[in-house]
Amino acid sequence: SYGMLAYGYLNQDKFQSALGAYQMARIFAPDSLDLRRGQAQCLLMTDQYNAAIALFSELIAEDPSVTDYWLFQANAYLAQDRLDDAVSNLEIAVSLGKGSFETFKLLADLYLTKDIPELAVKNYTQAIADNPDIEAALAFKPLELLIQRNLLPEAEAYLETLNTTLRTEFSPEQLIQKSVMSAQIQMKNGAHTEAIATLEKILETNPVNSPTLMALGEFHLEIESYDQAEFYFDRASHITETRSKALVGLGRVRVQMSDLEGALKHLEDAQRLDPRNDVKRFIVSIE
């Protein structure tokens, strides 16, 4: 009865109540596998990480072939910032069989945090290979991370995997997003003319595509074509979803043009729309 009560609380996400019931149930059946699994999960969800890790270690010792034990314990390690232990658990989990996209991505993200990009891209690629029907929006996330970290060979390798392995059909907006990210790789590789041509072609059919406008603004700012950078950031500033970022872009352009008063105005407008610590520091430095 206590076990059934605990399971009922667990299904209602009442983890503390479930934990109490599981503890009572184990007085009568201390070795029950179901009760120990439920108790370990509740310990994890109530932030009792050391106790959860210890109980999952018992379960793993009895049956190391259960993937969930390794994954739950990895979550407890992550909560304690024990990245090496979490990576070890995740590696074992994916080695036990076909891993989910989320598991591979988490493992890859941790390798990025540990500054091991070759293992990160290996797991990002495997995530797509094992889960080719994943939503395109999720599949784009690793590419964005790799580009942000300026890991160009890794980004190119992952983009190739997207193009050849992903079976999900891209929406028109996602095709544009992929073209924008491909152009970002071209730009960072020094192929400025090709990148700008790719993005300008997008604007011919969709002149208010804000990611494209922002990318063109960034590209022209990078090559010190300030008038063009200002032109594209200004256009992006009239679109709701990119207004704040575009205003910051306009501020950066004005700084490069030595117009600090103009930069301050744009940055203050951006800060009113979307307060950010980095923009606040930028404003203070200009003042």
Backbone as a ProteinNet text record, in pm:
[ID]
protein_1_A
[PRIMARY]
SYGMLAYGYLNQDKFQSALGAYQMARIFAPDSLDLRRGQAQCLLMTDQYNAAIALFSELIAEDPSVTDYWLFQANAYLAQDRLDDAVSNLEIAVSLGKGSFETFKLLADLYLTKDIPELAVKNYTQAIADNPDIEAALAFKPLELLIQRNLLPEAEAYLETLNTTLRTEFSPEQLIQKSVMSAQIQMKNGAHTEAIATLEKILETNPVNSPTLMALGEFHLEIESYDQAEFYFDRASHITETRSKALVGLGRVRVQMSDLEGALKHLEDAQRLDPRNDVKRFIVSIE
[TERTIARY]
82.8	0	86	192.2	282.5	348.4	385.9	446.9	352.9	225.6	126.6	102.6	100.1	83.5	201.6	322.7	442	437.1	395.1	388.4	285.1	175.4	73.2	125.8	195.3	256	360.7	439.1	542.3	480.3	370.6	303.2	242.3	221.4	168.9	280.5	406.8	523.8	530.8	472.5	483.4	597	718.2	834.8	866.5	847.9	877.8	779.6	652.7	552.7	580.1	617.2	649.6	769.6	870	989.9	954.8	869.2	828.5	758.3	672.6	600.3	694.5	788.3	885.5	968.1	1007.8	1087.1	1007.9	879.2	795.1	779.2	760.4	740.6	863	982.3	1104.2	1129.2	1055.7	1063.1	1014	911.6	851.5	920.4	977.4	1041.2	1169.8	1273.4	1393.9	1469	1452.9	1529.4	1448.4	1327	1242.9	1308.4	1323.2	1384.1	1299.6	1169.5	1080.7	1083.5	1084.1	1085.7	1216.6	1326.8	1456.5	1470.6	1421.3	1426	1344.2	1224.8	1139.9	1201	1258	1319.7	1438.4	1520.3	1637	1593.8	1489.1	1439.9	1389.2	1319.5	1268.7	1383	1486.5	1603.3	1665.8	1672.3	1726.4	1639.7	1508.3	1417.2	1401.4	1442.9	1438	1577.4	1669.4	1804	1888.9	1859.6	1942.7	2040.8	2138.6	2219.8	2311.7	2374.2	2465.1	2390.4	2272.9	2193.4	2146.2	2107.2	2062.9	2177.7	2296.6	2412.8	2443.9	2438.9	2470.2	2369.5	2240.6	2139.2	2146.4	2171.9	2188.1	2312.8	2416.7	2536.1	2502.5	2415.7	2370.7	2297.9	2207.7	2128.7	2217.6	2316.3	2407.8	2490.8	2535.8	2616.8	2538.3	2407.3	2324.4	2292.7	2271.6	2239.2	2290.9	2417.2	2476.4	2424.7	2335.8	2285.2	2165.6	2117.3	2000.2	2046.9	2015.9	2063.9	2015.7	1891	1833.9	1912.6	1968.6	2045.4	2163.4	2235.4	2351.1	2310	2195.3	2150.3	2105	2026.7	1981.3	2100.1	2194.6	2311.7	2393.9	2401.4	2471.6	2407.5	2274.4	2205.4	2243.7	2257.7	2298.4	2441.2	2529.7	2667.3	2669.3	2587.2	2582.2	2536.1	2439.4	2389.1	2498.8	2596	2708.5	2830.2	2812.8	2921	3037	3006.8	3108	3105.4	3164.4	3151.2	3217.2	3335.1	3404.8	3322.4	3262.1	3178.8	3055.3	2995.9	2878.2	2913.2	3027.9	3071.6	3091.2	3154.8	3177	3044.9	2948.3	2817.9	2749.4	2754.2	2687.6	2753.5	2886.1	2956.2	2911.2	2896.2	2849.6	2705.3	2622.4	2481.6	2466.2	2540.3	2525.3	2588.5	2687.1	2750.1	2658.9	2557.3	2466.8	2365.7	2357	2261.9	2237	2135.8	2101.5	2060.7	2139.7	2111.2	2015.1	1943.7	1853.5	1934.7	1871.8	1937.8	1980.4	1892.8	1920.4	2041.3	2055.4	2168.7	2299.8	2302.4	2423.5	2456.1	2353	2377	2432	2375.6	2426.8	2572.7	2607.2	2745.3	2835.6	2789.9	2867.2	2883.2	2775.8	2783.3	2887.5	2894.1	2992.5	3134.7	3153.5	3286.6	3323.3	3224.5	3252.2	3295.1	3225	3259.1	3400.7	3439.1	3572.8	3676.2	3633.4	3722.6	3784.9	3699.3	3741.5	3648.4	3667.1	3570	3559	3668.4	3661.9	3566.1	3560.5	3465.4	3324.1	3315.7	3184.6	3119.4	3192.5	3133.4	3107.7	3190.4	3166	3030.4	2997.7	2870	2753.2	2774.9	2669.4	2633.3	2736.7	2715	2644	2685.4	2621.9	2477	2448.5	2310.3	2218.5	2266.3	2186.8	2183.5	2297.9	2305.2	2209	2198.9	2110.6	1966.6	1945.3	1810.2	1783.4	1781.1	1770.9	1636.1	1537.4	1404	1377	1481.8	1465.1	1417.1	1346.8	1298.3	1416.2	1396.9	1504.8	1547	1451.2	1484.2	1583.1	1567.5	1661.5	1795.9	1791.1	1914.3	2002.5	1941.8	2018.5	2099.2	2056.9	2119.2	2270.2	2318.4	2463.9	2538.9	2480.6	2546.7	2562	2458.2	2465.1	2576.3	2586.5	2689.6	2829.5	2849	2981.9	3023.2	2927.4	2958	2989.7	2910.7	2934.1	3073.5	3122.1	3254.3	3366	3329.5	3427.8	3500.4	3430.6	3486.2	3443.7	3514.6	3469.6	3480.8	3593.1	3597	3488.3	3465.3	3362.9	3223.4	3200.4	3071.6	3046.8	3149.7	3135.1	3104.2	3171.8	3147.6	3004.8	2956.7	2820.8	2718.4	2744.6	2654.2	2643.9	2755.4	2753.7	2665.6	2672.7	2587.2	2440.2	2409.1	2270.9	2222.3	2305.6	2265	2249.9	2326.9	2328.4	2250.4	2229	2172.7	2033.3	2007.9	1878.5	1766.4	1665.2	1554.4	1436.7	1437.7	1328.2	1327.4	1208.7	1197.5	1209.2	1284.8	1300.6	1184.5	1136.6	1038.6	1110.3	1037.3	1103.3	1188.2	1138.5	1213.3	1341.4	1332.2	1450.7	1555.3	1509.7	1604	1682.1	1610.6	1678.1	1776.9	1733.9	1821.4	1948.9	1933.4	2050	2142.2	2082.5	2164	2239.7	2173.1	2237.9	2357.2	2339.3	2449.3	2561.9	2525.1	2628.2	2708.2	2639.3	2707.6	2796.5	2752.2	2835.7	2966.8	2960.5	3082.1	3170.8	3108.6	3185.6	3256.4	3183.7	3240.3	3358.8	3342.6	3449.6	3569.3	3545.6	3655	3721.6	3671.4	3731.5	3667.2	3563.4	3494.8	3384.6	3425	3329.6	3234.9	3288.8	3206.6	3098	3134.1	3036.9	2929.8	2972.4	2877.2	2776.3	2825.1	2736	2641.2	2691.5	2605.5	2494.1	2527.8	2427.6	2316.1	2354.7	2255.7	2173.5	2237.4	2163.2	2061.2	2093.3	1997.6	1874.1	1895.2	1781.1	1691.6	1753.1	1675.5	1598.3	1640.1	1565.1	1425.1	1411.9	1280.9	1213.7	1292.9	1236.2	1310.5	1272.9	1349	1341.6	1252.2	1242	1284.9	1368.2	1418	1523.6	1486.7	1571.2	1705.2	1713.6	1846	1942	1888.5	1972.8	2021.8	1933	1971.6	2078.6	2059.9	2158.6	2293.3	2288.7	2413.4	2487.8	2413.7	2477.6	2536.2	2464.8	2518.2	2648.7	2651	2772.5	2886.9	2854.8	2959.9	3023.2	2938	2990.2	3066.3	3021.9	3095.5	3234.2	3240.6	3367.4	3466.5	3416.4	3507.4	3518.9	3467.5	3480.7	3408.9	3301.1	3214	3099.3	3128.6	3039.3	2905.2	2905.7	2780.4	2684.2	2738.1	2654.1	2608.5	2697.5	2660.6	2545.8	2557.5	2452.6	2321.7	2331.1	2211.8	2135.2	2206.5	2137.6	2090.8	2171.7	2126.9	2003.5	2000.4	1885.2	1758.9	1769.9	1653.7	1608.4	1704.9	1670.7	1610	1644.7	1593.2	1444.4	1386.9	1244	1162.9	1228.6	1161	1164.4	1048.6	1033.3	1134.9	1150.2	1233.3	1381.6	1425.2	1568.9	1593.8	1491.7	1507.8	1620.4	1619.4	1719.2	1860.8	1879.7	2012.5	2061.3	1968.2	2006.6	2049.4	1984.2	2024	2164.4	2194.7	2330.8	2428.9	2389.6	2473.7	2498.8	2394.1	2410	2504.5	2494.8	2585.3	2729.6	2752.4	2889.3	2944.8	2857.7	2902.1	2944.4	2863.2	2892.7	3021.4	3048.8	3175.2	3292.4	3281.8	3389.4	3406.7	3298.7	3304.7	3340	3373.9	3412.9	3300.8	3176.3	3060.4	3004.1	3067.5	3030	2892.2	2855.8	2722.3	2613.6	2635.7	2539	2531	2645.7	2647.8	2570.7	2589.9	2523.6	2372.5	2322.7	2177.4	2121.1	2185.7	2137.3	2142	2251.4	2266.2	2166.3	2140.2	2041.4	1901.7	1870.6	1741.7	1732	1841.4	1843	1826.1	1889.7	1883.8	1744.1	1674.2	1536.5	1445.8	1471.3	1389.4	1420.5	1549	1591.9	1717.6	1702.3	1818	1914.1	2042.1	2145.6	2270	2338.6	2457.7	2570.5	2588.2	2697.7	2674.7	2547.2	2515.7	2534.3	2496.8	2516.1	2663.7	2750	2894.7	2944.8	2890.1	2927.7	2892	2771	2726	2817.5	2850.4	2938.4	3073.5	3127.2	3259.8	3257	3145.9	3135	3117.5	3036.9	3017.7	3148.6
-121.4	0	126.2	125.3	240.9	259.2	147.5	155.2	214.4	173.4	227.9	376.2	412.9	553.6	635.7	583.6	653.7	672.7	566.9	574.8	679	686.6	787.1	928.5	951	1083.5	1116	1014.8	1036.5	1080.6	1020	1056.5	1196.4	1246.7	1383.5	1483.8	1439.9	1524.6	1576.9	1503.3	1538.1	1454.8	1499.3	1413.6	1394	1497.4	1482.4	1384.8	1397.4	1303.3	1162	1149.9	1018.4	958.3	1041.7	993.4	935.8	1006.5	956.4	822.4	809.4	683.5	571.1	601.2	499.1	452.5	546	508.3	416.6	445	357.4	220.4	219.8	92.9	2.8	64.8	-15.7	-78.4	-31.7	-99.7	-243.3	-259.3	-391.7	-470.5	-398.6	-467.1	-391.9	-403	-320.2	-347.2	-467.5	-501.4	-488.3	-436.5	-423.8	-331.5	-382	-302.9	-180.8	-198.3	-87.3	22	-18.8	79.6	157.6	89.5	158.8	252	209.4	297.5	424.5	406.5	522	613.3	554.3	635	713	647.3	715.3	833.3	814	922.9	1039	1008.3	1113.8	1187.8	1115.3	1180.3	1278.9	1238.7	1327.5	1451.9	1433.5	1544.6	1636	1590.1	1675.4	1727.4	1722.1	1780.3	1712.1	1587.4	1511.8	1427	1497.5	1438	1327.6	1345.3	1241.9	1111	1122.9	1002.6	938.5	1021.4	967.9	895.4	957	895.4	760.4	754.2	630.1	520	555.8	454.1	408.9	502.2	461.3	374.5	399.8	314.5	171.1	154.5	20.1	-46.9	28.2	-28.2	-62.5	24.2	-1.3	-126.2	-142.2	-259.1	-389	-383.3	-502.6	-529.3	-421.4	-439.8	-320.5	-325.8	-212	-193.9	-280.2	-270	-175.7	-122.4	-33.5	109.3	161.4	294.4	403.9	394.3	501.4	524.9	418.5	436.4	530.2	505.1	588.1	732.2	750.1	885.4	963.4	897.7	966.2	1005.3	913.9	945	1057.9	1060.4	1169.6	1303.7	1306.9	1431.5	1477.4	1382.4	1418.6	1472.9	1412.5	1462.7	1604.6	1628.6	1762.7	1865.7	1828	1921.2	1958.1	1869.5	1896.5	1949.4	1977.4	2029.9	1931.7	1803.6	1698.2	1654.4	1737.4	1717.8	1588.9	1557.7	1436.4	1311.4	1306.8	1191.5	1184.5	1300.4	1302.8	1253.4	1299.3	1255	1103.3	1049.3	904.5	828.5	873.9	808.1	815.6	933.7	949.7	865.3	853.8	769	623	577.8	440.4	426.2	526.6	520.7	506.7	588.2	581	454.6	398.2	275	154.2	167.5	55.1	34.2	127.4	113.3	246.3	251.7	373.2	483	589	698.1	799.2	868.8	973.8	1093.4	1176.9	1298.3	1383.4	1393.6	1478.2	1427.4	1295.6	1239.8	1268.4	1242.1	1272.3	1421.5	1504.9	1649.8	1695.4	1642.3	1678.5	1638.3	1518.3	1473.1	1563.7	1598.4	1687.2	1825.3	1877.8	2009.1	2008.7	1897.9	1888.1	1884.9	1816.7	1816.5	1956.6	2034	2173.4	2252.6	2232.7	2300.2	2264.7	2139.2	2092.9	2124.2	2196.1	2239.2	2119.6	2021.9	1907.7	1902.4	1994.8	2008.5	1886.5	1809.6	1694.7	1588.2	1570.9	1476.6	1535.3	1667.5	1732.2	1708.1	1736.3	1721	1573.6	1483.6	1340.1	1301.5	1353.5	1317.8	1393.4	1518.7	1588.8	1512.6	1466	1392.4	1260.9	1192.5	1065	1085	1199.1	1229.6	1231.4	1290.7	1294	1157	1088.2	957.7	857.5	860.9	768.4	816.5	945.9	1002.8	1092.5	1034.8	1116.6	1185.4	1147.5	1208	1314.4	1360.3	1463.4	1592.7	1674.4	1802.7	1888.9	1955.4	2038.3	2147.3	2204.2	2312	2263.7	2139	2083.8	2053.4	2004.6	1968.5	2089	2208.7	2330.2	2377.5	2340.3	2395	2372	2247.8	2228.5	2315.3	2334.4	2417.4	2560.2	2612.1	2748	2758.3	2657	2658.5	2655.4	2569.8	2557.2	2686.3	2751.1	2878.1	2986.5	2992.9	3092.7	3078.6	2954.5	2930.9	2936.6	2972.3	2989.3	2858.7	2746.8	2615	2579.9	2636.9	2630.7	2491.7	2419.3	2285.1	2194.4	2207.6	2126.7	2166.9	2297.5	2344.8	2295.2	2299.7	2250.7	2101.4	2024.8	1880.2	1851.1	1925.4	1902.6	1945.8	2056.8	2102.4	1997.1	1934	1827.4	1711.4	1679.5	1573.5	1612.4	1737.6	1783.7	1764.8	1801.3	1796.7	1655.4	1561.9	1426.7	1324.2	1350.4	1247.3	1279.8	1406.2	1442.7	1417.3	1342.5	1309.7	1404.6	1486	1580.2	1686.3	1717.1	1821.9	1958.8	2047.4	2182.7	2269.6	2353.9	2454.9	2564.7	2649.3	2759.7	2847	2872.5	2954	2883	2750.6	2675.4	2665	2659.4	2660	2791.4	2900.8	3030.7	3031.9	2977.5	2972.4	2894	2782.6	2701.6	2778.7	2852.4	2932.7	3042.1	3103.7	3208.1	3150.2	3032.7	2972.6	2927.5	2879.1	2843.9	2967.7	3080.2	3204.9	3252.8	3230.2	3267.5	3189.8	3061.9	2981.6	3034.8	3068.1	3124.7	3253.4	3338.3	3466.3	3445.7	3357.3	3333.5	3265.6	3197.8	3136.3	3234.8	3359.2	3460	3474.7	3394.1	3402.7	3508.7	3634.9	3742.1	3764.1	3765.9	3794.8	3689.8	3561.4	3454.1	3459.6	3488.3	3494.4	3606.4	3724.6	3838.6	3812	3748.8	3717.2	3621.1	3521.7	3425.7	3496.1	3587.9	3655.5	3756.9	3826.3	3923.4	3854.3	3732	3654.6	3620.6	3591.3	3563.8	3687.1	3805.1	3928.1	3963.1	3912.3	3937.8	3878.7	3764	3699.1	3729.4	3765.7	3793.8	3912.6	4033.6	4152.9	4187	4122.1	4151.8	4032.8	3946.5	3834	3885.2	3892.2	3959.8	3889.7	3754	3693.5	3727.4	3736.4	3770.3	3914	4004.8	4145	4159.3	4087.9	4095.2	4037.4	3925.8	3865.1	3958.3	4023.2	4117.2	4237	4282.6	4390.7	4351	4229.2	4180.1	4164.8	4112.7	4089.6	4221.2	4320.7	4448.8	4521.2	4501.4	4559.7	4495.8	4364.3	4292.6	4338.3	4368.9	4410.8	4563.9	4629.2	4774.5	4853.6	4796.1	4869	4927	5037.8	5085.4	5137.9	5204.1	5254.4	5140.1	5032.7	4917	4846.6	4834.8	4772.4	4849.5	4981.4	5064.2	5048.5	5038.1	5022.1	4895.5	4783.1	4656.9	4650.9	4700.3	4703.2	4792	4903.2	4993.2	4922.9	4848.1	4773	4669.7	4600.2	4499.1	4561.6	4686.8	4753	4783.9	4775.5	4800.2	4670.3	4559.5	4430	4390.1	4355.8	4338.3	4242	4122.4	4019.8	4053.2	4145	4179.2	4325.7	4395.9	4539.6	4567.7	4501.2	4528.5	4496	4376.8	4337.9	4429.8	4472.8	4562.2	4698.4	4745.4	4872.8	4862.4	4748.5	4726.8	4727	4664.5	4666.3	4807.2	4888.8	5028.8	5102.7	5072.2	5133	5094.4	4968	4921.5	4989.1	5005	5073.6	5216.4	5285.4	5424.9	5436.9	5337.1	5338.6	5330.7	5242.8	5228.9	5355.8	5431.5	5556.6	5675.3	5646	5747.7	5844.2	5800.6	5881.8	5823.5	5860.3	5799.7	5844.4	5969.4	6016.2	5940	5920.9	5843.7	5700.1	5640.7	5503.6	5492.5	5589.4	5587.7	5590.3	5669	5677.3	5541.2	5474.9	5344.9	5241.7	5241.9	5142.5	5164	5289.4	5317.7	5275.7	5296.1	5249.4	5097.2	5029.3	4883.4	4836.2	4905.3	4865.7	4884.3	4987.3	5006.2	4893.7	4845.3	4737.6	4603.1	4575.2	4443.5	4459.7	4484	4507.5	4388.5	4417.1	4313.7	4367.3	4280.4	4323	4366.2	4294.1	4329.4	4465.8	4495.5	4626.2	4735.5	4704.7	4801.4	4836.6	4734.2	4760.4	4841.5	4814.3	4886.3	5034.1	5060.8	5199.4	5270.5	5203.6	5265.6	5299.1	5208.4	5232.1	5352.4	5368.6	5483.6	5613.5	5606.8	5727.2	5773.7
0	0	0	80.8	81.1	-56.9	-119.7	-252.1	-354.8	-349.9	-443.4	-416.8	-287.9	-251.7	-303.4	-286.4	-333.8	-484.7	-555.9	-701.9	-744.7	-671.8	-702.7	-684.3	-572.3	-550.1	-657.5	-695.2	-796.7	-928.9	-966.4	-1091.2	-1086.7	-966.7	-950.7	-925.6	-939.2	-915.6	-772.6	-679.5	-537	-479.2	-509.8	-486	-338.2	-255.8	-113.7	-49.1	-84.6	-31.6	-80.5	-207.5	-262.2	-189.7	-161.7	-93.6	43.6	118.8	250.2	240.5	140.3	123.2	80.4	-6.3	-46.8	72.6	158.7	275.7	369.3	385.2	466.6	401.2	269.7	199	212.3	212.4	216.7	355	455.5	585.7	570.3	484.7	465.1	352.8	253.8	140.4	104.4	188.3	169.6	40	-17.7	-137.6	-265.9	-257.3	-376.1	-479.1	-601.4	-707.6	-741.1	-753.9	-789.3	-682.5	-556.3	-448.7	-446.1	-466.1	-465.2	-584.6	-699.9	-816.7	-791.9	-739.1	-711.3	-606.4	-502	-396.6	-451.3	-533.3	-590	-677.1	-755.4	-840.2	-755.3	-646.7	-558.1	-489	-448.6	-388	-486.2	-612.3	-715.3	-731.4	-736.1	-760.7	-640	-521.5	-402.1	-364.9	-460.8	-447.2	-340.1	-309.5	-215	-297.3	-354.6	-460.5	-410.3	-296.5	-246.8	-219.9	-158.7	-130.9	-261.4	-358.6	-487.8	-557.9	-557.8	-622.5	-558.1	-425.5	-354.8	-388.7	-393.7	-422.2	-567.5	-659.5	-799.5	-816.7	-736	-742.4	-704.1	-604.1	-565.7	-681.6	-743.8	-853.5	-972.6	-1001.3	-1112.9	-1085.7	-962.4	-927.9	-950.2	-926.2	-943.6	-1090.6	-1168.6	-1310.6	-1390.3	-1433	-1503.6	-1646	-1693.4	-1830	-1843.1	-1729.5	-1733.9	-1760	-1876.9	-1917.6	-1824.1	-1779.1	-1696.5	-1568.1	-1509.5	-1386.4	-1411.2	-1520.9	-1553.6	-1582.3	-1651.4	-1686.9	-1563.5	-1477	-1355.4	-1267.7	-1254.3	-1172.2	-1235.5	-1368.8	-1437.5	-1406.2	-1399.1	-1364.1	-1223.6	-1132	-995.8	-995.7	-1073.8	-1083.5	-1141.3	-1243.3	-1303.5	-1202	-1120.1	-1018.6	-919	-901.3	-811.3	-886.3	-1013.9	-1098.4	-1109.1	-1102.8	-1118.8	-1265.6	-1351.3	-1495.7	-1543.2	-1489.7	-1533.9	-1503.4	-1385.1	-1349.4	-1438.8	-1467.6	-1554.5	-1694.1	-1747.1	-1880	-1881.8	-1779.2	-1772.5	-1777.6	-1698.5	-1697	-1832.7	-1895.3	-2024	-2131.8	-2127.7	-2224.4	-2209.9	-2086.7	-2064.3	-2112.4	-2084.1	-2123.1	-2274.3	-2351	-2497	-2553.3	-2481.1	-2528.6	-2511.2	-2426.3	-2400.6	-2512.2	-2604.1	-2714.2	-2779.2	-2860.8	-2934.1	-2836.3	-2829.3	-2737.5	-2797.1	-2711.9	-2759.5	-2807.1	-2887.7	-2934.7	-2815.9	-2715.5	-2599.9	-2521.2	-2510.1	-2436	-2507.7	-2638.7	-2715.8	-2711.1	-2722.2	-2722.3	-2587.7	-2478.2	-2346.2	-2332	-2377.1	-2370.7	-2454	-2574	-2660.9	-2598.4	-2539	-2473.6	-2361.8	-2288.4	-2180.3	-2236.4	-2348.4	-2410.3	-2458.6	-2505.7	-2542.4	-2419.4	-2307.7	-2183.1	-2139.1	-2161.9	-2124.2	-2231.9	-2337.1	-2445.2	-2518	-2550.3	-2632.3	-2754.2	-2850.4	-2960	-3049.6	-3065.3	-3155.1	-3101.8	-2969.6	-2911.3	-2908.9	-2898.2	-2904	-3040.1	-3147.6	-3281	-3311.7	-3259.1	-3276.6	-3220.4	-3102.9	-3040.2	-3101.3	-3143	-3215.7	-3343.4	-3414.9	-3539.3	-3513.1	-3406.4	-3372	-3331.1	-3268.7	-3229.2	-3349.9	-3460.7	-3583.2	-3649.5	-3651.9	-3716.6	-3652.3	-3519.3	-3447.8	-3441.4	-3466.8	-3456.8	-3578	-3698.8	-3820.3	-3839.6	-3758.8	-3772.6	-3667.4	-3599.3	-3497	-3560.8	-3484.1	-3535.4	-3579.7	-3692	-3747.6	-3649.7	-3576.5	-3481.8	-3376.2	-3329	-3231	-3295.8	-3420	-3489.6	-3518.2	-3526	-3553.5	-3433.2	-3311.9	-3190.9	-3185.2	-3211.6	-3207.2	-3307.9	-3426.6	-3527.6	-3477.6	-3413.1	-3358.2	-3253.3	-3166.2	-3061.6	-3121.2	-3221.1	-3281.7	-3351.6	-3417.8	-3485.2	-3382.5	-3274.8	-3170.9	-3110.3	-3100	-3040.5	-3144.6	-3266.9	-3374.9	-3406.5	-3388.8	-3420.8	-3563.3	-3659.3	-3797.9	-3860.1	-3847.4	-3905.5	-3847.6	-3716.2	-3651.4	-3700.6	-3716.8	-3766.8	-3908.7	-3992.5	-4129.8	-4132.7	-4046	-4040.4	-3996.5	-3897.5	-3849.4	-3954.6	-4023.5	-4128.8	-4239	-4273.4	-4373.1	-4327.5	-4196.9	-4142	-4153.1	-4121.8	-4136	-4279.3	-4374.5	-4515.4	-4568.6	-4513.9	-4570.2	-4488.6	-4359.8	-4271.8	-4220.5	-4188.4	-4130.3	-4231.5	-4189.1	-4278.9	-4265.4	-4162.2	-4140.4	-4250.6	-4299.8	-4401.3	-4334.8	-4398.4	-4346.9	-4393.8	-4303.3	-4342.9	-4420.7	-4494.6	-4566.1	-4473.5	-4351.5	-4256.1	-4212	-4194.6	-4151.5	-4263	-4387.9	-4500	-4503.3	-4474.6	-4467.8	-4351.7	-4236.5	-4119.6	-4151.3	-4222.6	-4258.9	-4353.1	-4445.9	-4538.1	-4463.3	-4363.7	-4284.3	-4208.9	-4147	-4071.1	-4164	-4282.4	-4380.1	-4420.9	-4438.1	-4472.6	-4358	-4234.5	-4120	-4121.4	-4156.9	-4166.4	-4278.6	-4392.1	-4503.6	-4461.6	-4392	-4350.6	-4257.2	-4159	-4062.1	-4127.7	-4240.8	-4316.3	-4411.4	-4412.7	-4498.3	-4634.3	-4662.2	-4791	-4782.2	-4763.5	-4738.7	-4856.2	-4977.3	-5095.2	-5112.1	-5097.7	-5112.8	-5004.1	-4881.5	-4770.5	-4790.9	-4827.3	-4847.5	-4963.3	-5070.3	-5185.1	-5144.5	-5060	-5012.6	-4936.3	-4848.4	-4764.7	-4844.4	-4934.4	-5014.7	-5104.7	-5145.7	-5225.9	-5143.1	-5014	-4925.2	-4916	-4903.5	-4888.6	-5014.6	-5127.8	-5250.8	-5244.2	-5176.2	-5163.9	-5030	-4929.8	-4797.5	-4737	-4776.2	-4736.2	-4588.1	-4512.6	-4369.1	-4284.4	-4338.9	-4261.3	-4162.8	-4036.8	-3937.7	-3913.1	-3906.8	-3888.5	-4002.3	-4123.9	-4238.5	-4228.5	-4191.3	-4174.9	-4067	-3954.9	-3847.7	-3892.3	-3964.4	-4010.5	-4105.1	-4195.8	-4288.1	-4213.2	-4111.1	-4029	-3962.3	-3905.8	-3839.4	-3939.8	-4056.7	-4155.7	-4201.5	-4230.4	-4277.3	-4165.2	-4040.1	-3928.8	-3918.2	-3939.2	-3928.9	-4035.5	-4155.4	-4262.5	-4269.8	-4163.5	-4146.4	-4255.4	-4307	-4400.5	-4317.9	-4249	-4143.9	-4196.7	-4311.4	-4366.7	-4397	-4457.2	-4488.3	-4361.6	-4263.6	-4136.9	-4072	-4070.4	-4011.8	-4088.1	-4219.6	-4303.2	-4264.3	-4248.7	-4219.2	-4073.6	-3980.8	-3841.3	-3825.2	-3897.6	-3889.6	-3937.5	-4046.7	-4096	-3993	-3932.2	-3831.9	-3706.6	-3678.2	-3557.3	-3567.8	-3687	-3705.5	-3701.2	-3669.4	-3656.9	-3509.6	-3456.1	-3311.1	-3252	-3312.1	-3249.1	-3247.1	-3331.8	-3332.7	-3297.2	-3253.1	-3228.7	-3128.3	-3014.7	-2911.7	-2959.7	-3019.1	-3066.4	-3177.9	-3263	-3371.7	-3318.7	-3213.9	-3153.5	-3093.7	-3033.9	-2983.6	-3100.5	-3211.4	-3330.3	-3380.1	-3381.6	-3422.8	-3328.4	-3199.7	-3102.8	-3128.3	-3161.6	-3189.8	-3314.3	-3415.9	-3537.6	-3505.1	-3424.7	-3390.7	-3309.2	-3225.6	-3151.6	-3249	-3346.9	-3445.3	-3527.9	-3541.7	-3617.6	-3527.6	-3399.9	-3300.9	-3266.3	-3285.9	-3248.2	-3118.2	-3005.8	-2878	-2830.6	-2857	-2816.7	-2892.1	-3022	-3100.4	-3052.6	-3019.7	-2969.1	-2838.9	-2751.4	-2621.4	-2636.9	-2727.7	-2750	-2792	-2888	-2934.8	-2821.8	-2744.7	-2639.5	-2526.6	-2493.4	-2389.4	-2433.9	-2562.9	-2616	-2606.6	-2640.2	-2632.2	-2488.6	-2395.4	-2254.9	-2197.8	-2243.7	-2197.9	-2246.9	-2367.2	-2423.5	-2359.3	-2340.2	-2292.7	-2207	-2077.2	-1990.7	-1989.5	-2013.3	-2014.5	-1944.8	-1871.2	-1797.9	-1890.9	-2003.1	-2092.3	-2157	-2190.1	-2248	-2142	-2018.5	-1910	-1894.9	-1899.6	-1889	-2008	-2125	-2245.9	-2230.8	-2178.3	-2158.5	-2060.3	-1950.6	-1849.1	-1909.2	-1989.7	-2049.6	-2143.1	-2215.9	-2308.3	-2230	-2124.7	-2042.4	-1981.3
[MASK]
+++++++++++++++++++++++++++++++++++++++++++++++++++++++++++++++++++++++++++++++++++++++++++++++++++++++++++++++++++++++++++++++++++++++++++++++++++++++++++++++++++++++++++++++++++++++++++++++++++++++++++++++++++++++++++++++++++++++++++++++++++++++++++++++++++++++++++++++++++++++++++++++

